[in-house]
Structures are given as C-alpha cells and as structure tokens.
Amino acid sequence: MEQELTSLTTWALLDNLQEGVLIVDQNGAVIYINHAAIELLGFGTSIDPKKKASEYLSRSKVWDSLLSAPHEAIMQTLHGKTVRLASKESSLFDTEVIQILVNAYTFPSKDKEAAIVVDQLSALTQISKEPNFDKKLQFIVDGLQKLGWQRIGLSLRDQDFNPTKIITAGFSEEEKKHIFENLLPASTWLDLFQDESIQHFRHGSCYFVPGHSKWSQKW
C-alpha cells in the first residue's frame, strides 16, 4: 500500500511539471512520459511501453546517445520544434532507469547573436587574408567550428585521391591519429562520384552528402 501511494504521488508530481520528463529503461523502452514532454516532442497521446523512444522520432541516433547518460543534445522534432534534451541515470522504485529532461530550446539573445556574427566575420576576414594554403584551410575548419559544428575533419588528397593530410577542429591528438590511419580509401570516394543515384547531392564541383544518406550510413 505504501509503495502504491508513493508510486501514485510520484506520477502525479511528474504529470504536473512544466518541464518535460521522459523515463526509459536501460534499452530505451518508454516507461513514462509526462504531458509536457508529449507536447514538446510531438508524441501521440498513446505511448506503447514496449517501443523505444527512438522509434517515435527521426533522429534515433540522438536518442541512442542519450542512453549513455549523462548526455545533453539539441534536436529538432518531426513537428519542427527545437528541444534541449538532458539524460541522467536514476532509480525509480528500485529499478535503474534513465531520466530525460525535455525543454524548449531558447535561441541565443540578440546580443549573443551579434557577437557570434562578429566572430564569424572575423574568421572570414582571417581566411581571406592568409597567404599560406595550409593555414587558410585550418582557418576554414576553425571557422566552421565557430558556426556551430563541434567536430570537423578536412582531408587533402593527391591526384589519385589518396589521402595526404588531415586538418581538424574539435578532435584530440589521439582521435586525429586514429582518423588519419583510418581515412576512407580513394576507391570509396571515386565510387561516390560515379554513382548516378546520388548525383542530386552534387552542387557544381562539390558534393554535399547528408549524414542520413545511405552512403554516409555505410561509411
């Protein structure tokens, strides 16, 4: 009786929170979701407890990373809302669970936006003025990081498309070494360029291949 009362009290408190709360088991299956999280994430009113949270969303990799708690992520839902997610390990009625807090993402204030723009323009100026090619590429990579990309890798290749150098931002020295030792072979890129099914990713002499494409998922 005491445990049942505790359970009812817990759910009642969570139901009335303005902050979104999603509770999943260690495998990501939904145990509980409050009304705020349903609205923020755009879930239907009925949640199948046997399903994983990732099955309700397109960005399943984001949810997979949240299972490695603690972890934070920003994600756009299928309904176009941008939310901030924060996971942490917790215990619920003697069961180990993962609690995910869901909040509407607040974009930077005007002052912050202005500071970001100034920083980005400064990076562009630095790129245009740098005469050294390698340094120019490093400035480009650093500039991309300032635009919001957390980790960037740019590989230089010879005329046969074999890798000669890698320029990065956001990686440790150990990670950079691993990346250079495991760069995609020339044949992989040449296959990409010759594949008619992905020519819609081509823009002029460049290819912008999204992370969700079959080619990206494979490699």
Backbone bond lengths (Angstrom), bond angles and torsions (degrees), N, CA, C in turn:
res aa  C-N    CA-C-N  psi(-1)  N-CA   C-N-CA  omega(-1)  CA-C   N-CA-C  phi
1 M - - - 1.461 - - 1.529 110.64 -
2 E 1.333 115.35 -43.12 1.468 120.07 -179.89 1.519 110.85 -64.02
3 Q 1.357 115.82 -41.44 1.463 119.55 179.82 1.531 110.68 -66.71
4 E 1.351 116.40 -38.15 1.460 120.49 178.92 1.524 110.67 -64.65
5 L 1.337 116.86 -40.40 1.459 121.33 179.01 1.521 110.55 -65.68
6 T 1.338 115.03 -41.48 1.468 120.00 177.78 1.524 110.75 -61.76
7 S 1.336 115.15 -41.82 1.456 120.84 179.47 1.523 111.26 -62.49
8 L 1.334 116.69 -46.90 1.463 121.05 -179.91 1.526 111.42 -62.68
9 T 1.336 115.73 -40.68 1.464 120.37 179.21 1.525 111.03 -64.40
10 T 1.335 115.72 -42.21 1.468 120.99 179.68 1.521 111.08 -61.08
11 W 1.336 116.44 -49.03 1.463 119.98 -179.07 1.524 111.16 -64.25
12 A 1.337 116.42 -38.68 1.467 120.17 179.87 1.524 111.07 -62.89
13 L 1.338 116.26 -41.80 1.464 120.52 178.85 1.528 110.93 -64.81
14 L 1.336 115.77 -44.88 1.459 119.92 -179.05 1.523 111.49 -66.56
15 D 1.342 116.24 -37.09 1.468 120.41 179.99 1.523 112.09 -60.41
16 N 1.324 116.31 -32.27 1.460 120.57 -173.30 1.527 113.95 -97.81
17 L 1.319 116.78 3.50 1.460 119.63 176.73 1.524 110.18 -72.05
18 Q 1.339 116.38 141.88 1.466 120.46 174.62 1.526 110.91 -76.94
19 E 1.316 115.91 -22.50 1.458 121.55 177.81 1.522 109.11 -82.85
20 G 1.334 116.04 138.48 1.454 119.61 178.37 1.518 111.37 -71.95
21 V 1.326 116.49 135.62 1.460 121.90 178.87 1.525 108.86 -131.17
22 L 1.313 115.36 126.86 1.460 122.37 176.89 1.519 107.23 -125.65
23 I 1.322 117.12 127.58 1.461 121.42 179.87 1.519 108.20 -116.81
24 V 1.320 115.81 125.91 1.466 121.32 180.00 1.521 109.03 -127.62
25 D 1.351 116.07 161.39 1.452 118.66 175.40 1.525 109.22 -81.62
26 Q 1.320 117.19 -176.62 1.459 121.30 -175.25 1.529 112.75 -63.85
27 N 1.340 116.79 -19.51 1.464 120.97 179.48 1.522 112.66 -96.38
28 G 1.343 116.49 -2.30 1.455 119.99 178.39 1.513 115.22 96.24
29 A 1.341 118.16 1.43 1.463 120.56 178.95 1.529 109.70 -72.57
30 V 1.320 116.03 138.69 1.460 121.45 -176.05 1.525 111.19 -69.44
31 I 1.335 116.17 127.27 1.461 122.65 173.06 1.521 109.77 -102.62
32 Y 1.329 115.36 -41.40 1.469 119.77 -176.90 1.521 109.28 -157.85
33 I 1.329 115.73 146.86 1.459 121.66 172.18 1.522 107.78 -146.07
34 N 1.335 116.60 132.56 1.468 118.03 -178.99 1.530 110.78 -88.72
35 H 1.332 115.44 173.50 1.465 120.61 -174.24 1.527 111.94 -62.50
36 A 1.334 116.94 -37.39 1.468 120.38 -178.87 1.525 111.11 -63.10
37 A 1.338 116.67 -42.38 1.464 120.74 179.97 1.524 111.15 -68.07
38 I 1.343 116.48 -37.58 1.467 120.30 177.66 1.524 110.22 -58.95
39 E 1.331 115.92 -44.34 1.461 120.56 -178.67 1.522 111.65 -69.09
40 L 1.338 116.45 -43.36 1.464 120.31 -177.79 1.524 111.77 -66.81
41 L 1.334 116.82 -39.60 1.453 121.20 -175.48 1.520 112.83 -88.39
42 G 1.339 116.71 -13.36 1.457 119.14 179.51 1.505 113.23 75.72
43 F 1.344 117.37 23.23 1.457 120.97 176.28 1.522 109.56 -67.93
44 G 1.330 116.27 157.55 1.453 120.43 170.14 1.522 109.13 -70.65
45 T 1.307 116.74 167.71 1.472 120.41 -177.24 1.518 112.06 -70.24
46 S 1.328 117.51 -23.07 1.464 119.92 179.25 1.523 109.42 -108.80
47 I 1.310 115.78 126.57 1.458 121.75 -179.64 1.513 108.71 -114.44
48 D 1.322 116.68 123.41 1.455 121.14 177.83 1.519 108.59 -77.37
49 P 1.339 119.39 115.26 1.465 121.01 -176.67 1.520 113.66 -65.66
50 K 1.325 117.38 -13.47 1.459 119.71 -179.59 1.528 111.65 -83.58
51 K 1.327 115.41 -16.96 1.461 119.45 -178.41 1.521 111.36 -87.46
52 K 1.316 115.24 156.15 1.456 120.32 174.09 1.524 109.36 -85.14
53 A 1.315 115.37 151.75 1.466 119.75 179.79 1.521 110.75 -58.15
54 S 1.333 116.77 -34.04 1.463 120.61 -176.85 1.524 112.45 -63.07
55 E 1.338 117.69 -23.10 1.459 120.52 -177.81 1.523 112.20 -72.82
56 Y 1.322 116.85 -15.05 1.455 120.68 -179.47 1.527 112.07 -92.66
57 L 1.340 116.16 -3.63 1.460 119.58 -173.41 1.514 110.57 -134.00
58 S 1.333 115.63 157.98 1.460 120.13 -179.87 1.524 112.06 -79.54
59 R 1.333 116.47 -32.59 1.467 120.23 -176.12 1.521 110.30 -89.52
60 S 1.338 116.90 63.99 1.461 120.57 -174.43 1.523 112.45 -63.42
61 K 1.340 117.50 -28.40 1.465 119.99 -179.43 1.521 111.30 -64.99
62 V 1.336 116.20 -31.79 1.463 119.69 175.98 1.514 109.59 -61.62
63 W 1.314 116.11 -43.58 1.464 119.81 -178.44 1.522 111.37 -68.96
64 D 1.325 116.74 -36.75 1.463 119.49 176.86 1.526 110.88 -60.27
65 S 1.324 116.69 -39.52 1.467 120.17 -179.90 1.524 111.24 -69.12
66 L 1.336 117.04 -30.47 1.467 120.35 179.39 1.522 111.84 -67.69
67 L 1.329 117.23 -22.86 1.460 120.13 178.54 1.523 111.20 -70.59
68 S 1.333 116.89 -19.63 1.473 120.84 175.09 1.524 108.01 -89.06
69 A 1.323 114.64 64.22 1.475 120.96 -175.39 1.526 111.30 -70.37
70 P 1.357 116.66 148.54 1.467 127.19 -0.55 1.524 111.68 -79.59
71 H 1.337 115.19 145.02 1.464 119.86 -179.43 1.525 108.93 -155.37
72 E 1.333 116.33 146.45 1.462 121.44 176.43 1.523 109.52 -124.48
73 A 1.326 115.69 147.20 1.461 120.10 179.84 1.523 109.70 -154.23
74 I 1.326 115.25 155.03 1.463 121.80 173.49 1.521 106.94 -116.40
75 M 1.321 117.13 131.33 1.455 120.97 -172.50 1.518 110.63 -142.22
76 Q 1.324 115.41 145.89 1.459 120.25 173.20 1.523 108.19 -98.14
77 T 1.325 116.78 129.35 1.456 121.30 -178.53 1.523 110.46 -80.21
78 L 1.329 115.74 172.41 1.458 120.89 178.71 1.523 111.92 -62.63
79 H 1.334 116.50 -21.58 1.460 121.10 -179.00 1.528 112.08 -94.24
80 G 1.335 116.83 8.30 1.456 120.31 175.17 1.512 115.45 86.57
81 K 1.328 117.55 3.93 1.462 119.84 177.77 1.526 109.55 -84.07
82 T 1.325 115.92 144.04 1.461 120.60 175.64 1.517 108.45 -103.09
83 V 1.331 115.96 124.95 1.463 120.69 -176.13 1.521 110.40 -126.32
84 R 1.325 114.18 151.99 1.459 120.93 174.12 1.526 107.54 -103.94
85 L 1.324 116.62 130.15 1.459 122.59 -177.26 1.518 109.61 -117.73
86 A 1.315 116.55 137.53 1.469 121.38 178.22 1.521 108.37 -138.49
87 S 1.331 116.28 121.14 1.462 120.02 -178.49 1.522 111.02 -108.16
88 K 1.322 115.27 149.80 1.463 121.10 174.65 1.515 108.81 -151.22
89 E 1.319 115.74 150.59 1.460 120.35 177.31 1.517 109.25 -74.38
90 S 1.325 116.03 143.25 1.455 120.47 -178.26 1.521 109.32 -149.98
91 S 1.312 115.68 174.25 1.462 121.92 177.77 1.516 108.37 -125.89
92 L 1.322 116.30 129.74 1.458 121.55 -178.77 1.524 108.84 -130.96
93 F 1.333 114.98 112.14 1.472 120.35 -179.40 1.529 110.90 52.94
94 D 1.335 115.04 48.92 1.467 123.39 177.05 1.534 113.11 67.02
95 T 1.325 116.99 18.66 1.464 121.33 178.06 1.522 109.23 -119.11
96 E 1.336 116.37 132.26 1.459 120.34 178.45 1.531 109.63 -74.62
97 V 1.314 116.30 123.32 1.464 121.37 -177.87 1.527 109.81 -133.75
98 I 1.317 115.60 173.81 1.463 121.79 173.62 1.519 107.90 -118.75
99 Q 1.311 115.39 123.79 1.462 121.58 -179.63 1.519 108.69 -100.42
100 I 1.321 116.08 126.99 1.463 121.45 -179.41 1.522 109.15 -116.18
101 L 1.318 115.95 118.04 1.459 121.23 177.35 1.523 108.87 -88.68
102 V 1.317 116.37 136.15 1.461 122.33 -176.12 1.525 109.42 -122.38
103 N 1.323 116.36 123.25 1.466 120.99 178.48 1.518 110.08 -135.21
104 A 1.317 115.90 148.67 1.461 119.89 173.85 1.523 108.43 -63.11
105 Y 1.329 116.30 134.03 1.457 120.52 -178.93 1.520 109.75 -79.80
106 T 1.316 115.79 127.94 1.460 121.70 177.94 1.519 109.09 -96.84
107 F 1.313 116.30 119.90 1.457 120.31 -179.58 1.531 110.25 -70.36
108 P 1.328 117.21 157.35 1.469 120.25 -176.91 1.526 112.24 -55.00
109 S 1.321 115.78 149.81 1.463 120.60 177.93 1.525 109.41 -68.22
110 K 1.336 116.13 169.21 1.464 120.42 -179.22 1.521 111.84 -59.25
111 D 1.350 116.26 -39.01 1.466 119.57 179.44 1.519 110.43 -64.25
112 K 1.334 115.03 -43.07 1.460 119.10 179.62 1.522 110.40 -66.17
113 E 1.339 115.86 -40.68 1.462 119.87 178.55 1.526 110.75 -60.86
114 A 1.319 116.44 -42.45 1.466 120.80 179.57 1.522 110.67 -62.79
115 A 1.333 115.91 -42.08 1.466 120.40 179.55 1.520 110.63 -64.27
116 I 1.345 116.23 -37.97 1.459 120.67 179.01 1.523 110.31 -65.48
117 V 1.335 116.21 -43.66 1.467 120.89 179.79 1.522 110.91 -61.79
118 V 1.329 116.87 -44.50 1.468 121.34 178.60 1.522 110.10 -60.16
119 D 1.329 115.92 -42.72 1.462 121.36 -180.00 1.525 110.15 -62.82
120 Q 1.331 116.08 -42.12 1.459 120.62 -179.40 1.528 111.41 -67.90
121 L 1.326 117.13 -41.47 1.466 120.65 177.94 1.520 111.29 -63.83
122 S 1.325 115.60 -37.49 1.464 120.40 177.24 1.520 110.53 -62.47
123 A 1.335 115.38 -40.59 1.464 120.02 179.10 1.525 110.60 -64.72
124 L 1.328 117.60 -41.49 1.463 121.59 178.83 1.527 111.41 -63.62
125 T 1.330 116.58 -40.46 1.464 121.36 177.95 1.522 110.46 -62.72
126 Q 1.324 115.14 -42.38 1.462 120.73 179.68 1.524 110.40 -62.62
127 I 1.330 116.74 -40.03 1.461 121.64 179.50 1.527 110.51 -63.51
128 S 1.327 116.53 -47.26 1.469 121.05 -175.44 1.524 112.59 -66.86
129 K 1.326 117.65 -28.43 1.464 121.38 -176.37 1.528 113.15 -90.00
130 E 1.333 117.98 -16.53 1.464 120.36 -174.92 1.536 110.86 -76.54
131 P 1.351 118.19 120.58 1.463 120.91 -178.94 1.532 113.29 -80.40
132 N 1.332 117.11 -27.43 1.458 120.79 -177.77 1.528 109.75 -77.29
133 F 1.341 115.73 125.08 1.468 120.14 -174.13 1.529 112.51 -62.77
134 D 1.336 117.23 -46.21 1.464 120.34 -178.73 1.527 111.12 -62.85
135 K 1.333 115.86 -41.54 1.463 119.51 178.64 1.531 110.71 -66.13
136 K 1.339 115.49 -37.06 1.463 119.93 178.74 1.530 110.20 -60.91
137 L 1.343 115.92 -42.79 1.464 119.99 178.94 1.528 111.18 -65.37
138 Q 1.336 115.90 -37.93 1.464 119.22 178.02 1.527 110.16 -64.36
139 F 1.324 116.42 -39.99 1.473 120.03 177.27 1.531 110.95 -63.28
140 I 1.343 116.23 -37.33 1.466 120.08 177.98 1.524 110.49 -62.77
141 V 1.332 115.55 -46.47 1.468 120.51 179.32 1.527 110.57 -62.66
142 D 1.333 115.78 -44.50 1.471 119.51 178.28 1.529 110.85 -63.16
143 G 1.349 115.76 -36.37 1.460 119.80 178.70 1.517 112.08 -65.52
144 L 1.337 116.25 -38.89 1.466 120.19 176.67 1.521 110.96 -62.13
145 Q 1.325 115.35 -36.94 1.464 119.17 178.07 1.528 110.51 -64.46
146 K 1.328 116.46 -38.34 1.465 119.97 178.36 1.527 111.86 -68.32
147 L 1.335 116.36 -23.20 1.459 120.36 177.25 1.525 111.99 -76.36
148 G 1.344 116.10 -8.86 1.461 118.84 176.96 1.517 114.87 122.16
149 W 1.345 117.40 -7.31 1.458 119.79 177.07 1.522 108.03 -77.40
150 Q 1.317 116.85 125.85 1.465 119.60 -174.59 1.524 112.41 -77.55
151 R 1.336 117.62 -38.86 1.462 121.28 -176.37 1.530 108.43 -136.70
152 I 1.324 115.97 125.34 1.466 120.69 -177.25 1.519 109.28 -129.67
153 G 1.321 115.72 137.75 1.455 121.12 175.51 1.522 109.65 -129.54
154 L 1.329 116.70 128.18 1.463 122.28 179.58 1.522 107.52 -124.02
155 S 1.331 117.09 119.05 1.463 119.65 -178.99 1.524 110.36 -104.48
156 L 1.329 116.12 138.98 1.465 122.72 174.13 1.523 107.95 -99.69
157 R 1.331 116.41 141.15 1.458 120.48 -176.33 1.528 110.54 -134.88
158 D 1.336 115.33 154.58 1.463 120.07 -179.54 1.531 109.93 -81.77
159 Q 1.342 116.84 -172.68 1.463 120.79 -175.38 1.523 112.74 -65.14
160 D 1.338 116.61 -21.85 1.466 120.63 176.72 1.525 111.89 -93.43
161 F 1.326 115.04 6.24 1.458 123.85 177.20 1.526 113.30 71.23
162 N 1.302 117.31 22.56 1.457 121.00 172.84 1.529 108.70 -85.54
163 P 1.339 118.00 140.35 1.471 120.83 -175.99 1.519 112.65 -67.76
164 T 1.326 116.28 137.99 1.461 121.65 178.01 1.527 112.49 -119.34
165 K 1.329 115.99 -27.09 1.462 119.13 -176.01 1.516 109.41 -160.48
166 I 1.337 116.16 152.63 1.460 120.12 175.49 1.523 109.60 -129.02
167 I 1.318 116.04 136.08 1.467 122.67 178.75 1.523 107.11 -119.10
168 T 1.320 116.55 127.27 1.464 119.79 -171.92 1.526 112.11 -133.72
169 A 1.324 113.64 168.19 1.468 122.26 170.25 1.522 107.02 -147.67
170 G 1.323 116.11 134.95 1.454 120.46 177.31 1.512 114.98 91.73
171 F 1.345 117.92 2.63 1.461 121.60 179.71 1.526 110.48 -109.41
172 S 1.325 116.05 148.57 1.463 120.65 174.38 1.528 108.33 -77.02
173 E 1.340 116.74 166.72 1.462 120.69 179.69 1.525 110.80 -61.38
174 E 1.326 116.44 -38.60 1.467 121.01 179.39 1.531 110.52 -65.41
175 E 1.326 115.81 -41.02 1.469 119.95 178.76 1.523 110.93 -66.18
176 K 1.339 116.66 -40.47 1.465 120.10 179.17 1.530 111.22 -62.62
177 K 1.317 115.83 -39.79 1.463 120.27 178.44 1.521 110.25 -63.49
178 H 1.331 116.05 -43.64 1.465 120.85 179.88 1.525 110.64 -63.34
179 I 1.332 116.60 -41.92 1.466 120.58 -179.41 1.523 110.53 -62.86
180 F 1.348 116.63 -46.75 1.463 120.11 -177.46 1.528 110.98 -63.97
181 E 1.326 116.48 -35.61 1.464 120.40 -179.64 1.521 112.33 -75.74
182 N 1.334 116.48 -13.60 1.468 119.80 -176.73 1.533 112.41 -127.01
183 L 1.340 116.41 28.97 1.460 120.07 178.05 1.526 110.75 -64.45
184 L 1.315 115.84 148.26 1.458 120.13 179.40 1.527 109.92 -61.42
185 P 1.330 117.32 137.17 1.472 119.65 179.05 1.521 111.39 -67.84
186 A 1.326 114.58 161.97 1.467 120.18 -178.02 1.524 111.72 -57.41
187 S 1.336 116.89 -38.07 1.467 120.89 -176.96 1.519 112.21 -59.90
188 T 1.336 116.69 -33.17 1.465 120.60 -179.58 1.523 110.88 -64.37
189 W 1.331 116.21 -44.85 1.463 120.57 179.22 1.523 111.29 -69.51
190 L 1.325 116.80 -39.51 1.461 119.98 179.85 1.525 110.64 -64.00
191 D 1.341 116.67 -36.95 1.468 120.63 175.78 1.527 110.34 -62.80
192 L 1.333 115.62 -38.49 1.466 120.24 178.46 1.528 110.54 -61.27
193 F 1.324 116.44 -46.28 1.462 120.94 -176.82 1.532 112.20 -65.92
194 Q 1.348 116.11 -26.64 1.461 120.24 -176.69 1.527 112.91 -95.11
195 D 1.321 117.01 -7.67 1.465 121.34 -177.73 1.532 109.94 -78.58
196 E 1.324 116.59 111.79 1.468 121.12 -176.88 1.524 112.31 -65.56
197 S 1.343 116.90 -26.73 1.468 120.19 -174.52 1.524 112.98 -71.68
198 I 1.329 117.42 -14.60 1.470 118.84 -178.70 1.529 112.23 -120.38
199 Q 1.323 116.16 20.39 1.461 119.18 178.79 1.530 112.64 -69.68
200 H 1.348 116.56 -15.31 1.468 118.32 177.27 1.525 111.51 -70.55
201 F 1.357 116.61 -11.04 1.462 120.44 175.33 1.527 111.63 -83.24
202 R 1.330 116.14 -6.10 1.467 120.06 -176.40 1.523 110.50 -85.08
203 H 1.324 115.17 134.27 1.458 122.11 175.70 1.524 106.98 -130.45
204 G 1.330 115.57 99.47 1.457 119.34 -175.58 1.519 110.02 67.90
205 S 1.330 116.61 -122.70 1.462 120.62 179.18 1.524 111.95 -97.74
206 C 1.337 116.78 10.23 1.472 121.03 -177.79 1.522 111.03 -117.22
207 Y 1.331 114.35 154.55 1.460 121.17 174.04 1.524 108.37 -117.80
208 F 1.311 116.65 127.76 1.459 121.64 175.80 1.525 106.89 -112.89
209 V 1.328 115.61 91.50 1.460 120.81 -174.09 1.524 109.12 -95.01
210 P 1.329 119.01 115.28 1.471 121.06 -177.94 1.521 112.47 -68.47
211 G 1.317 115.28 154.61 1.463 120.67 -177.43 1.509 114.20 -64.05
212 H 1.344 117.53 -22.93 1.463 119.57 -177.45 1.531 112.68 -89.35
213 S 1.343 117.89 -0.69 1.462 120.01 -179.93 1.526 110.45 -70.12
214 K 1.327 116.48 158.44 1.468 121.10 -179.31 1.521 110.72 -61.16
215 W 1.342 116.40 -38.95 1.468 119.75 -179.40 1.526 110.78 -62.73
216 S 1.333 116.74 -44.95 1.471 120.86 -179.91 1.521 110.92 -65.82
217 Q 1.337 116.64 -40.60 1.457 120.12 -179.49 1.524 110.85 -64.73
218 K 1.332 116.32 -34.10 1.464 120.68 -179.36 1.515 111.28 -70.86
219 W 1.357 116.49 -40.39 1.459 119.66 -173.72 1.512 112.75 -105.51
